[in-house]
Amino acid sequence: MTRMIPYLALGAAAFLFAGAAGASTIVIGGGSANECSDAALKGRSDDRAVLACTTALELETLNFRDRARTYVNRGVLQMRQHRFTAARADFDQASSIDPSLGEAYVNRGATLVGEARYQEGVAQIDKGLSMGVKDPERALYNRALAHEGLGDLRAAYLDYAKAAELKPDWAAPKTELARFTVKRP
């Protein structure tokens, strides 16, 4: 049986503020892989969802892209639980399977931002953005959080503004922008 399985591309904002966003990929087999991606897309962070991902990775026949994306999904679920080390291990595994998967880098960066390791987070997010990701506004939002943590308010403002421009119906970057006062020289 062939099923369409969405995978998730989210960063720190995913577990703090944002809703889910995804793409589609073909998975052969699969109830647990489907449950894993569905949980990630719906914003779940419970242990049962993480277990579904683990079951898919251990027992289901997944092609290399789907395996990498399932690691990303499980990492996102663990990131929402603030289990940053475990999440980062999943993003590491995903990028070792598919080095071109920008979402693994963006999400790894988000875990680093969540741990206040802002400079490292920016570097990972930049790498993921350079590879292309489905939802760059989420990566920009997370990078803005990192820039704020580093004290670079101009860069933070610009990233929040770009995130709001890319996804005008997303409230999170607009909420952050409202805190800024722009002074013209």
C-alpha positions as CSV (number, residue, x, y, z in Angstrom):
1,M,0.0,0.0,0.0
2,T,1.3,3.5,-0.9
3,R,0.3,6.4,1.3
4,M,1.0,10.1,1.2
5,I,2.8,11.1,4.5
6,P,3.3,14.7,5.3
7,Y,6.4,15.7,7.2
8,L,7.0,18.7,9.3
9,A,9.5,21.5,9.0
10,L,9.3,23.6,12.2
11,G,11.7,25.3,14.5
12,A,11.7,26.6,18.0
13,A,8.6,28.6,17.3
14,A,6.9,25.3,16.7
15,F,6.9,24.3,20.3
16,L,6.6,27.9,21.6
17,F,4.2,29.7,19.3
18,A,3.6,28.4,15.8
19,G,1.2,26.1,14.1
20,A,2.2,23.2,11.9
21,A,3.3,23.3,8.3
22,G,4.3,20.4,6.1
23,A,4.9,18.8,2.7
24,S,4.1,15.4,1.3
25,T,6.2,12.4,0.6
26,I,5.4,8.8,-0.4
27,V,5.8,6.1,2.3
28,I,5.5,2.4,1.5
29,G,3.7,0.6,4.3
30,G,3.0,2.5,7.2
31,G,0.5,3.2,9.9
32,S,3.1,4.3,12.5
33,A,4.9,6.7,10.1
34,N,1.6,8.2,9.1
35,E,0.6,8.6,12.8
36,C,4.0,10.1,13.5
37,S,3.7,12.8,10.8
38,D,0.0,13.4,11.6
39,A,1.0,14.0,15.3
40,A,3.7,16.4,14.2
41,L,1.4,18.3,11.9
42,K,-1.3,18.6,14.5
43,G,1.1,20.0,17.1
44,R,1.1,17.1,19.4
45,S,3.9,16.5,21.8
46,D,2.8,13.5,23.8
47,D,4.9,10.3,24.4
48,R,2.5,8.2,22.3
49,A,3.3,10.3,19.3
50,V,7.0,9.9,19.9
51,L,6.5,6.2,20.2
52,A,4.7,6.1,16.9
53,C,7.7,7.6,15.3
54,T,10.1,5.2,17.0
55,T,7.9,2.3,15.9
56,A,8.0,3.5,12.3
57,L,11.8,3.9,12.4
58,E,12.3,0.4,14.0
59,L,9.7,-1.7,12.2
60,E,8.5,-0.1,9.0
61,T,10.0,-0.3,5.6
62,L,10.8,3.4,4.7
63,N,12.9,4.7,1.9
64,F,15.8,6.9,2.9
65,R,14.0,10.1,2.4
66,D,11.0,9.0,4.4
67,R,13.3,7.7,7.1
68,A,15.0,11.0,7.3
69,R,11.7,12.9,7.4
70,T,10.4,10.6,10.2
71,Y,13.5,11.4,12.2
72,V,12.7,15.1,11.6
73,N,9.1,14.5,12.8
74,R,10.2,12.7,15.9
75,G,12.8,15.4,16.6
76,V,10.1,18.1,16.3
77,L,7.9,16.2,18.8
78,Q,10.8,15.9,21.2
79,M,11.6,19.5,20.7
80,R,8.1,20.4,21.8
81,Q,8.8,18.4,25.0
82,H,11.9,20.5,25.5
83,R,14.0,17.4,25.1
84,F,16.6,19.3,23.1
85,T,19.4,16.7,23.2
86,A,17.2,13.9,22.0
87,A,15.6,16.2,19.3
88,R,19.1,17.2,18.1
89,A,20.2,13.6,17.9
90,D,17.2,12.9,15.6
91,F,18.0,15.9,13.4
92,D,21.6,14.7,13.2
93,Q,20.4,11.3,12.1
94,A,18.1,12.9,9.5
95,S,20.9,15.0,8.0
96,S,23.3,12.0,8.0
97,I,20.7,10.0,5.9
98,D,19.7,12.9,3.7
99,P,22.4,15.7,3.8
100,S,20.2,17.9,1.5
101,L,17.3,18.0,3.9
102,G,17.3,21.7,5.0
103,E,14.6,21.1,7.6
104,A,17.1,19.0,9.7
105,Y,19.5,21.9,9.9
106,V,16.8,24.5,10.6
107,N,15.3,22.4,13.4
108,R,18.7,21.6,14.8
109,G,19.3,25.3,15.0
110,A,15.9,25.7,16.7
111,T,17.0,23.3,19.5
112,L,20.2,25.4,20.0
113,V,18.1,28.6,20.2
114,G,15.9,26.8,22.7
115,E,19.1,26.2,24.8
116,A,20.2,29.8,24.4
117,R,23.1,28.7,22.2
118,Y,22.2,31.5,19.8
119,Q,25.3,31.8,17.6
120,E,25.3,28.0,16.9
121,G,21.6,28.2,16.2
122,V,22.0,31.0,13.7
123,A,24.7,29.0,11.9
124,Q,22.5,25.9,11.6
125,I,19.4,27.9,10.6
126,D,21.4,29.8,7.9
127,K,22.7,26.5,6.5
128,G,19.2,25.1,6.4
129,L,17.8,28.2,4.7
130,S,20.6,28.0,2.1
131,M,19.5,24.5,1.2
132,G,15.9,25.5,0.9
133,V,13.0,24.7,3.2
134,K,9.3,24.5,2.7
135,D,8.5,27.2,5.3
136,P,11.3,29.7,5.5
137,E,9.2,32.1,7.6
138,R,9.5,29.7,10.5
139,A,13.3,29.5,10.2
140,L,13.4,33.3,9.9
141,Y,11.3,33.6,13.1
142,N,13.6,31.3,15.0
143,R,16.7,33.1,13.7
144,A,15.1,36.4,14.9
145,L,14.8,34.9,18.4
146,A,18.5,34.0,18.2
147,H,19.4,37.5,17.0
148,E,17.5,39.0,19.9
149,G,19.3,36.6,22.3
150,L,22.6,37.9,20.8
151,G,21.5,41.5,21.2
152,D,21.3,42.2,17.5
153,L,17.9,43.9,17.5
154,R,18.2,45.2,13.9
155,A,18.8,41.7,12.5
156,A,15.9,40.4,14.7
157,Y,13.6,43.0,13.5
158,L,14.5,42.3,9.8
159,D,13.9,38.6,10.3
160,Y,10.6,39.1,12.0
161,A,9.5,41.5,9.2
162,K,10.5,39.0,6.5
163,A,8.7,36.2,8.3
164,A,5.6,38.3,8.5
165,E,5.9,39.2,4.8
166,L,6.3,35.6,3.8
167,K,3.3,34.5,5.8
168,P,1.0,37.5,6.3
169,D,-1.7,35.5,8.2
170,W,0.7,34.2,10.8
171,A,0.3,36.3,14.0
172,A,3.6,35.3,15.8
173,P,6.0,37.5,13.9
174,K,3.6,40.4,13.9
175,T,3.3,40.1,17.7
176,E,7.1,40.3,18.0
177,L,7.3,43.3,15.6
178,A,4.8,45.2,17.7
179,R,7.4,45.4,20.5
180,F,9.8,47.3,18.2
181,T,10.0,51.0,17.7
182,V,11.8,52.0,14.4
183,K,13.6,55.3,14.5
184,R,14.7,56.9,11.2
185,P,18.0,58.8,11.2
